[in-house]
Amino acid sequence: MSTVKVQDAEIILLESNGTNELTTMVTMKNPANKQNSFSVFKHIKYEHLLAGITGGALSTLILHPLDLMKIRFAVSDGRASIPQYSSLTSAFYTVLRQEGVKGLYRGVAPNVWGSGSAWGFYFLFYNSIKNWIQQGDAQYSLGPSLHMLAASEAGILTLIVTNPIWVVKTRLCLQYGNEDMYISRGGQFYHGMSDALVKIYRSEGVKGLYRGFVPGMFGVVHGALQFMTYEEMKAFYNKYRKLPHDNKLTSGEYIGFAAISKLIAAAATYPYQVIRARLQDQHHSYEGTWDCVRKTWKFERMAGFYKGLAPYLLHVTPNICLVMLIYEKFTN
């Protein structure tokens, strides 16, 4: 008898009596160890992080002025002493006339940081959780419920990491006029992203950096609904063509499915963005999420919950198409 040792196994060669035939026995050494080493960390692929950061940052740089308009319309309740705009065209003209081109890019730094990191972490968390559920088998189709679960978990983790950046972005986008005007009113004027982070923390603590976190949780529903719709449409389309559910698509098909999924999610969940922006705005004062909902309904009715929807759709539809296209091509 002779023994040959191979990594994770022993191959034992037994010579039969009176013959030259060999019988081979293979014994695994501690097979459980291999199973135990199957960790969630093995499912992390950093190309998803890089793809999300790239797509989020590029789309934000291109489309930031529309995002700024959405925020300003969302907080315009007719009661706070802030500029009021009659239409999207009027808003662009007013901002250009009063604040110049620079005004259209107020808050662009935290928006780039926020969008880049949010998409990067979201894709990283989502695909790691998804791959963990699949146990590394890409051919295993999750279905709507597991897609929703993976997207929801990814959204919660991403919100915890990025909420302070969104607070800063909202404050900078809603900063009108000059520093002297804010100081004369006893308010805070922010000179940039890092200055805003420090001042908000000093004056409002950690609580200030997490304003809008509760309505932001509804954004998790938004993201989960969007990704579930996107993944299911891709899978259904491939099934219709009698191809594997994870078969790669053309650029036009990715763009079409991304746009449809975003429109469905936006129509279902947009009001949370209005509430979130108003809670993060330093010009408004609410006792909490429910107080903001109650006052919005009292003074503006249902229309108040959909303020800024037009610039939002103009912003997010090409945004999501660009992000998803870059992501799909990058990870392919």
ZAMI-597276 format. One record per residue: x, y, z of N, C-alpha, C in turn. Coordinates in steps of 0.1 Angstrom, whole numbers, padded with zeros to 4 digits, always signed. Layout:
% ZAMI-597276
XYZXYZXYZ/...
***
This chain:
% ZAMI-597276
+0009-0012+0000+0000+0000+0000+0009+0012+0000/+0005+0022-0008+0012+0035-0008+0002+0046-0007/+0007+0057-0001-0002+0069+0001+0003+0081-0006/-0005+0088-0013-0001+0101-0020-0010+0112-0013/-0004+0122-0008-0011+0133-0001-0013+0145-0011/-0025+0149-0012-0028+0161-0021-0036+0170-0012/-0035+0183-0015-0042+0193-0006-0057+0189-0004/-0061+0189+0009-0074+0186+0013-0078+0171+0010/-0069+0162+0007-0073+0149+0004-0061+0139+0005/-0064+0127+0008-0053+0116+0008-0058+0106-0003/-0049+0103-0012-0052+0093-0022-0044+0080-0018/-0051+0070-0015-0044+0057-0010-0045+0047-0021/-0033+0042-0025-0033+0032-0036-0030+0018-0029/-0040+0009-0031-0039-0004-0026-0036-0014-0037/-0025-0022-0035-0022-0032-0045-0030-0045-0043/-0036-0050-0053-0044-0063-0051-0035-0075-0050/-0039-0085-0042-0031-0097-0040-0029-0104-0053/-0017-0107-0057-0014-0116-0068-0016-0109-0082/-0019-0096-0082-0022-0090-0095-0014-0077-0095/-0014-0071-0107-0008-0058-0108-0018-0046-0108/-0031-0050-0105-0041-0040-0105-0041-0031-0092/-0044-0019-0094-0044-0010-0083-0058-0005-0080/-0062-0005-0067-0075+0001-0063-0072+0014-0056/-0080+0024-0060-0077+0038-0055-0088+0042-0045/-0084+0046-0033-0094+0052-0023-0090+0066-0021/-0100+0075-0021-0098+0089-0019-0105+0093-0006/-0098+0098+0003-0105+0103+0016-0102+0118+0017/-0113+0125+0020-0112+0139+0022-0108+0142+0037/-0100+0152+0038-0095+0156+0051-0103+0167+0056/-0111+0165+0067-0119+0176+0073-0128+0183+0062/-0137+0176+0055-0145+0183+0045-0153+0195+0051/-0156+0193+0064-0164+0204+0070-0157+0217+0070/-0144+0217+0070-0136+0229+0071-0138+0237+0058/-0139+0230+0047-0141+0237+0034-0155+0244+0034/-0165+0237+0040-0178+0242+0040-0179+0254+0050/-0172+0253+0061-0172+0263+0071-0165+0276+0066/-0156+0274+0057-0148+0286+0051-0157+0293+0041/-0169+0287+0038-0178+0294+0029-0184+0306+0036/-0178+0317+0035-0182+0329+0042-0188+0339+0033/-0197+0348+0039-0203+0359+0031-0192+0368+0025/-0181+0368+0031-0170+0377+0026-0165+0372+0012/-0166+0359+0010-0162+0354-0003-0171+0358-0015/-0182+0364-0011-0191+0368-0022-0190+0383-0025/-0181+0390-0018-0179+0404-0021-0170+0406-0033/-0175+0413-0043-0168+0416-0055-0166+0431-0056/-0154+0436-0055-0152+0451-0054-0155+0458-0067/-0156+0450-0078-0159+0457-0091-0173+0463-0090/-0182+0457-0082-0195+0463-0080-0194+0476-0073/-0186+0478-0064-0183+0490-0057-0178+0501-0066/-0168+0497-0074-0162+0507-0084-0172+0511-0095/-0180+0501-0099-0190+0504-0110-0201+0514-0104/-0205+0511-0092-0215+0520-0086-0210+0534-0084/-0198+0536-0079-0191+0549-0077-0190+0556-0090/-0185+0549-0100-0183+0556-0113-0196+0560-0119/-0206+0552-0119-0219+0555-0125-0226+0566-0117/-0226+0565-0104-0232+0576-0096-0226+0589-0097/-0213+0590-0097-0205+0602-0098-0207+0609-0111/-0206+0601-0122-0207+0607-0135-0221+0613-0138/-0231+0605-0135-0245+0609-0137-0249+0621-0128/-0243+0622-0116-0246+0634-0108-0240+0646-0113/-0227+0645-0117-0221+0657-0123-0229+0663-0135/-0234+0654-0143-0241+0659-0155-0255+0664-0151/-0262+0658-0142-0276+0661-0139-0279+0669-0126/-0268+0674-0119-0271+0680-0106-0280+0692-0106/-0280+0701-0116-0290+0712-0116-0304+0708-0115/-0308+0697-0121-0322+0692-0120-0325+0687-0106/-0315+0681-0100-0316+0676-0086-0318+0688-0077/-0311+0698-0079-0312+0710-0071-0326+0716-0072/-0331+0717-0084-0345+0722-0086-0355+0713-0079/-0353+0700-0080-0363+0691-0073-0363+0694-0058/-0352+0696-0052-0351+0699-0038-0358+0712-0034/-0355+0722-0042-0361+0736-0040-0376+0736-0041/-0381+0729-0051-0396+0727-0053-0402+0719-0041/-0395+0709-0037-0400+0700-0026-0402+0707-0013/-0393+0717-0010-0395+0724+0003-0403+0737+0002/-0407+0740-0010-0415+0753-0012-0429+0751-0008/-0432+0754+0005-0446+0752+0010-0454+0765+0011/-0448+0776+0007-0455+0789+0007-0455+0796+0020/-0449+0790+0031-0449+0795+0044-0435+0800+0049/-0424+0793+0044-0411+0797+0048-0406+0808+0039/-0397+0816+0045-0391+0828+0038-0380+0823+0028/-0384+0816+0018-0374+0811+0008-0380+0815-0006/-0371+0815-0016-0376+0818-0029-0387+0809-0034/-0397+0814-0041-0408+0806-0046-0407+0806-0061/-0409+0795-0068-0408+0794-0082-0421+0789-0088/-0425+0796-0099-0438+0792-0105-0437+0781-0115/-0426+0778-0120-0424+0767-0130-0409+0763-0130/-0406+0752-0137-0392+0747-0138-0384+0757-0146/-0389+0763-0157-0382+0773-0165-0380+0785-0157/-0390+0790-0149-0388+0801-0141-0377+0799-0130/-0377+0787-0125-0367+0784-0114-0353+0785-0120/-0351+0779-0132-0337+0780-0138-0333+0794-0141/-0343+0802-0146-0340+0816-0150-0337+0824-0137/-0345+0822-0126-0343+0830-0114-0329+0826-0107/-0326+0813-0107-0313+0809-0101-0302+0815-0109/-0302+0814-0122-0291+0820-0130-0290+0835-0128/-0301+0842-0128-0301+0856-0126-0296+0861-0112/-0300+0854-0102-0297+0858-0088-0284+0852-0083/-0280+0840-0088-0269+0832-0082-0258+0829-0092/-0261+0831-0105-0252+0827-0116-0251+0812-0118/-0243+0808-0127-0241+0794-0130-0237+0786-0118/-0229+0792-0109-0225+0786-0097-0237+0782-0088/-0247+0790-0089-0259+0786-0081-0266+0773-0085/-0265+0770-0098-0270+0757-0103-0263+0745-0098/-0251+0747-0093-0242+0736-0088-0240+0737-0073/-0248+0744-0066-0248+0744-0051-0250+0730-0046/-0241+0726-0037-0243+0712-0031-0238+0701-0040/-0231+0704-0051-0226+0694-0060-0216+0685-0054/-0207+0690-0046-0197+0681-0040-0203+0670-0031/-0211+0674-0021-0217+0663-0013-0227+0654-0022/-0232+0660-0033-0241+0651-0041-0233+0641-0049/-0221+0645-0054-0212+0636-0060-0207+0625-0051/-0203+0630-0039-0198+0620-0029-0210+0611-0025/-0221+0617-0022-0233+0609-0018-0237+0599-0028/-0239+0604-0041-0244+0595-0051-0234+0584-0054/-0221+0588-0055-0210+0578-0058-0210+0568-0047/-0209+0572-0035-0208+0562-0024-0221+0554-0022/-0232+0561-0024-0245+0554-0022-0246+0543-0033/-0244+0546-0045-0245+0536-0056-0234+0525-0054/-0222+0530-0050-0211+0520-0049-0215+0510-0038/-0218+0515-0026-0222+0506-0015-0234+0498-0017/-0244+0504-0024-0256+0497-0027-0253+0485-0036/-0246+0487-0047-0243+0476-0056-0234+0466-0049/-0225+0470-0040-0216+0461-0033-0224+0452-0023/-0233+0459-0015-0241+0452-0006-0251+0442-0013/-0258+0448-0023-0269+0441-0030-0263+0428-0036/-0252+0429-0044-0247+0418-0051-0240+0408-0041/-0235+0413-0030-0229+0403-0020-0240+0395-0014/-0251+0402-0010-0262+0395-0003-0269+0386-0013/-0271+0390-0025-0277+0382-0036-0268+0370-0038/-0255+0371-0039-0246+0360-0042-0246+0350-0030/-0247+0356-0018-0247+0348-0006-0259+0339-0006/-0271+0345-0009-0284+0337-0010-0283+0326-0020/-0276+0329-0031-0275+0320-0042-0264+0309-0039/-0256+0311-0028-0245+0302-0025-0235+0301-0036/-0233+0312-0043-0224+0312-0054-0228+0307-0067/-0241+0302-0068-0246+0297-0080-0255+0307-0088/-0249+0313-0098-0255+0324-0105-0267+0320-0113/-0268+0306-0115-0280+0301-0123-0292+0300-0114/-0291+0302-0101-0302+0301-0092-0310+0314-0092/-0323+0314-0097-0331+0326-0098-0337+0329-0084/-0336+0341-0079-0341+0345-0066-0356+0346-0066/-0362+0352-0076-0376+0355-0076-0379+0368-0069/-0391+0373-0070-0394+0387-0065-0392+0389-0050/-0396+0379-0042-0395+0381-0027-0380+0382-0023/-0371+0373-0028-0357+0374-0024-0350+0386-0030/-0354+0390-0042-0349+0402-0048-0352+0414-0039/-0365+0415-0034-0369+0425-0025-0361+0425-0012/-0359+0413-0007-0351+0411+0006-0337+0416+0004/-0330+0412-0006-0316+0416-0008-0315+0431-0010/-0324+0437-0018-0324+0451-0021-0327+0459-0008/-0336+0454+0000-0340+0461+0012-0328+0461+0022/-0322+0450+0024-0310+0449+0033-0299+0458+0028/-0297+0458+0015-0286+0467+0009-0289+0481+0011/-0302+0485+0010-0307+0499+0011-0305+0504+0026/-0308+0496+0036-0307+0500+0050-0292+0502+0053/-0283+0493+0049-0269+0494+0052-0263+0507+0045/-0268+0509+0033-0263+0521+0025-0268+0534+0032/-0280+0534+0036-0286+0546+0043-0278+0550+0055/-0275+0540+0063-0267+0542+0076-0254+0549+0073/-0247+0545+0062-0234+0550+0058-0235+0564+0052/-0246+0567+0044-0246+0579+0036-0255+0590+0041/-0264+0588+0051-0274+0598+0055-0267+0612+0058/-0256+0612+0066-0250+0625+0069-0246+0633+0056/-0242+0626+0046-0239+0633+0033-0251+0639+0027/-0262+0632+0027-0275+0637+0022-0280+0649+0029/-0278+0650+0042-0282+0661+0050-0274+0674+0045/-0261+0672+0044-0252+0683+0039-0256+0687+0025/-0258+0678+0017-0262+0681+0003-0275+0689+0003/-0285+0685+0011-0298+0693+0011-0296+0707+0017/-0288+0708+0027-0285+0721+0033-0278+0731+0023/-0268+0725+0016-0261+0734+0006-0270+0738-0006/-0278+0728-0010-0287+0731-0021-0297+0742-0018/-0301+0743-0005-0311+0752+0000-0304+0765+0007/-0292+0767+0003-0285+0779+0009-0286+0791-0001/-0295+0800+0003-0297+0812-0006-0290+0824+0000/-0286+0833-0009-0280+0845-0005-0266+0844-0001/-0261+0854+0007-0247+0854+0012-0246+0851+0027/-0233+0851+0031-0230+0848+0045-0236+0858+0055/-0234+0871+0051-0239+0882+0060-0254+0881+0063/-0261+0877+0053-0276+0876+0055-0279+0865+0065/-0272+0854+0065-0274+0843+0074-0270+0846+0088/-0258+0853+0089-0253+0857+0102-0262+0867+0109/-0268+0876+0101-0277+0886+0107-0290+0880+0112/-0293+0869+0107-0305+0862+0112-0302+0851+0122/-0290+0850+0126-0286+0840+0136-0285+0826+0131/-0284+0825+0118-0284+0811+0112-0270+0807+0108/-0269+0795+0103-0256+0789+0099-0254+0791+0084/-0241+0795+0080-0238+0795+0066-0226+0785+0064/-0228+0777+0054-0218+0766+0052-0209+0770+0040/-0196+0768+0042-0186+0771+0031-0183+0759+0023/-0189+0748+0025-0186+0736+0018-0190+0724+0025/-0186+0712+0020-0191+0700+0025-0185+0697+0039/-0172+0698+0040-0165+0695+0053-0170+0706+0064/-0171+0718+0060-0175+0729+0069-0189+0726+0074/-0198+0721+0065-0212+0718+0069-0212+0706+0079/-0204+0696+0076-0204+0684+0085-0200+0688+0099/-0190+0696+0100-0185+0701+0113-0195+0709+0120/-0201+0719+0113-0210+0728+0120-0223+0721+0124/-0228+0712+0115-0240+0705+0119-0238+0696+0131/-0226+0690+0131-0223+0681+0143-0222+0689+0156/-0215+0701+0155-0213+0709+0167-0226+0715+0172/-0235+0719+0163-0247+0726+0167-0259+0717+0170/-0259+0705+0163-0270+0696+0164-0267+0682+0168/-0254+0679+0169-0250+0666+0173-0252+0655+0162/-0251+0643+0166-0253+0632+0157-0267+0632+0151/-0276+0636+0160-0290+0636+0156-0292+0645+0143/-0285+0656+0143-0286+0665+0131-0281+0659+0118/-0271+0650+0120-0265+0644+0108-0274+0633+0103/-0284+0629+0111-0293+0618+0107-0307+0623+0106/-0309+0636+0104-0322+0641+0101-0327+0635+0088/-0340+0632+0088-0346+0626+0076-0343+0611+0075/-0337+0605+0085-0334+0590+0085-0347+0582+0084/-0357+0586+0092-0369+0578+0092-0376+0578+0078/-0379+0589+0072-0385+0589+0059-0375+0583+0049/-0362+0584+0052-0352+0578+0043-0354+0562+0042/-0360+0557+0053-0362+0542+0053-0373+0539+0042/-0382+0548+0039-0391+0546+0029-0384+0546+0015/-0372+0553+0015-0364+0552+0003-0358+0538+0001/-0357+0531+0012-0353+0517+0010-0363+0509+0003/-0376+0512+0006-0387+0505-0001-0386+0509-0016/-0383+0522-0019-0382+0527-0032-0371+0519-0040/-0360+0518-0034-0348+0511-0040-0351+0496-0042/-0358+0490-0032-0361+0476-0033-0371+0473-0044/-0381+0482-0044-0391+0480-0055-0385+0482-0069/-0376+0492-0070-0370+0494-0083-0361+0483-0087/-0353+0478-0078-0344+0467-0082-0351+0454-0084/-0362+0451-0076-0370+0439-0078-0376+0440-0092/-0382+0451-0096-0388+0453-0109-0378+0451-0120/-0366+0457-0118-0355+0457-0128-0351+0442-0131/-0348+0435-0120-0343+0422-0121-0353+0412-0127/-0366+0414-0122-0377+0405-0127-0379+0408-0142/-0379+0420-0146-0381+0423-0160-0370+0417-0169/-0358+0418-0164-0347+0411-0172-0349+0396-0172/-0352+0390-0161-0354+0376-0161-0366+0371-0169/-0377+0379-0169-0388+0375-0177-0385+0376-0192/-0378+0387-0195-0375+0389-0209-0366+0378-0214/-0356+0373-0206-0348+0362-0211-0355+0349-0211/-0365+0347-0202-0373+0335-0202-0382+0335-0214/-0387+0347-0218-0395+0348-0230-0387+0344-0242/-0374+0347-0242-0366+0344-0254-0359+0330-0253/-0363+0323-0242-0358+0309-0239-0343+0309-0237/-0338+0319-0229-0324+0321-0226-0322+0320-0211/-0310+0317-0206-0308+0318-0191-0312+0331-0185/-0317+0331-0173-0323+0343-0167-0312+0354-0165/-0299+0350-0164-0289+0360-0162-0282+0363-0175/-0288+0360-0187-0282+0363-0200-0280+0378-0202/-0268+0382-0207-0265+0396-0209-0274+0402-0220/-0278+0415-0218-0287+0422-0227-0279+0433-0235/-0286+0439-0244-0280+0450-0252-0281+0463-0243/-0274+0473-0247-0274+0486-0240-0288+0492-0240/-0295+0491-0251-0309+0497-0252-0318+0490-0243/-0317+0477-0242-0326+0469-0233-0323+0472-0218/-0310+0474-0214-0307+0478-0201-0313+0491-0198/-0312+0501-0207-0317+0514-0205-0332+0514-0204/-0339+0506-0212-0354+0506-0212-0359+0500-0199/-0353+0489-0194-0357+0483-0182-0354+0492-0170/-0343+0499-0170-0339+0508-0159-0349+0519-0158/-0353+0525-0170-0362+0536-0170-0376+0532-0165/-0381+0521-0169-0394+0516-0165-0394+0513-0150/-0384+0506-0145-0384+0503-0131-0383+0515-0122/-0376+0526-0126-0375+0538-0119-0388+0545-0119/-0395+0546-0130-0408+0553-0131-0418+0546-0122/-0418+0533-0121-0428+0526-0113-0425+0528-0098/-0412+0528-0094-0408+0530-0080-0411+0545-0076/-0408+0554-0085-0410+0568-0082-0425+0572-0080/-0433+0566-0089-0448+0569-0087-0453+0563-0074/-0447+0552-0069-0452+0546-0057-0447+0553-0044/-0435+0559-0045-0428+0563-0032-0424+0577-0031/-0426+0585-0041-0421+0599-0042-0423+0607-0029/-0435+0607-0023-0438+0616-0011-0427+0615+0000/-0421+0604+0002-0411+0603+0012-0399+0613+0010/-0396+0616-0003-0385+0625-0006-0389+0640-0002/-0401+0643-0004-0406+0657+0000-0404+0658+0015/-0409+0648+0023-0409+0648+0037-0394+0648+0042/-0386+0640+0036-0372+0640+0040-0365+0653+0037/-0367+0659+0026-0361+0672+0023-0365+0683+0032/-0378+0683+0036-0383+0693+0045-0377+0692+0059/-0375+0679+0063-0369+0677+0077-0355+0681+0077/-0348+0680+0066-0334+0683+0065-0331+0698+0063/-0341+0705+0058-0340+0719+0055-0339+0728+0068/-0329+0736+0069-0327+0745+0081-0337+0756+0081/-0345+0759+0070-0354+0770+0070-0368+0765+0076/-0370+0752+0078-0382+0747+0083-0380+0741+0097/-0390+0741+0105-0389+0735+0118-0401+0726+0121/-0398+0713+0122-0408+0703+0125-0404+0695+0137/-0414+0690+0144-0412+0683+0156-0408+0668+0153/-0410+0664+0141-0407+0650+0137-0413+0647+0124/-0412+0635+0120-0417+0630+0107-0432+0632+0106/-0439+0628+0116-0454+0628+0116-0459+0643+0116/-0452+0651+0123-0456+0666+0123-0454+0672+0109/-0444+0668+0102-0441+0672+0089-0452+0667+0079/-0456+0655+0080-0467+0649+0072-0480+0656+0075/-0483+0658+0088-0495+0665+0092-0496+0679+0086/-0486+0687+0088-0486+0701+0083-0486+0702+0068/-0479+0693+0061-0480+0693+0047-0494+0690+0042/-0500+0680+0048-0514+0677+0044-0524+0689+0047/-0522+0695+0059-0531+0705+0063-0530+0717+0054/-0518+0722+0050-0517+0734+0042-0516+0732+0027/-0513+0720+0023-0511+0718+0008-0518+0706+0002/-0524+0698+0011-0531+0685+0007-0522+0676-0001/-0528+0668-0009-0520+0658-0016-0510+0664-0026/-0513+0675-0032-0503+0681-0041-0490+0684-0034/-0490+0687-0021-0478+0690-0014-0468+0679-0014/-0473+0667-0014-0465+0655-0013-0458+0652-0026/-0462+0658-0037-0457+0656-0050-0450+0668-0056/-0446+0678-0048-0439+0689-0053-0425+0685-0057/-0421+0691-0069-0408+0687-0074-0408+0674-0082/-0419+0668-0084-0420+0655-0091-0414+0657-0106/-0418+0668-0113-0414+0669-0127-0399+0670-0128/-0392+0679-0121-0377+0679-0122-0371+0667-0116/-0378+0660-0107-0372+0647-0102-0372+0637-0113/-0383+0635-0120-0384+0625-0131-0374+0629-0142/-0373+0642-0145-0363+0646-0155-0349+0643-0151/-0347+0643-0138-0333+0641-0133-0331+0626-0131/-0340+0618-0125-0337+0604-0122-0338+0595-0133/-0346+0598-0143-0348+0588-0154-0335+0587-0162/-0329+0598-0167-0316+0596-0174-0305+0592-0164/-0306+0596-0152-0296+0592-0141-0296+0577-0140/-0307+0571-0137-0307+0556-0135-0303+0549-0147/-0307+0554-0159-0303+0547-0171-0288+0547-0173/-0282+0559-0170-0267+0560-0171-0260+0551-0161/-0265+0552-0148-0259+0544-0138-0260+0529-0141/-0272+0524-0144-0273+0510-0147-0265+0505-0159/-0265+0514-0169-0257+0510-0181-0242+0509-0178/-0237+0519-0171-0223+0518-0167-0220+0506-0158/-0229+0504-0148-0228+0492-0139-0228+0479-0147/-0237+0477-0156-0238+0464-0163-0226+0462-0172/-0222+0473-0179-0210+0471-0188-0197+0469-0180/-0196+0476-0169-0184+0476-0160-0183+0461-0154/-0194+0456-0149-0193+0443-0143-0192+0431-0153/-0197+0434-0165-0196+0424-0175-0181+0422-0180/
***
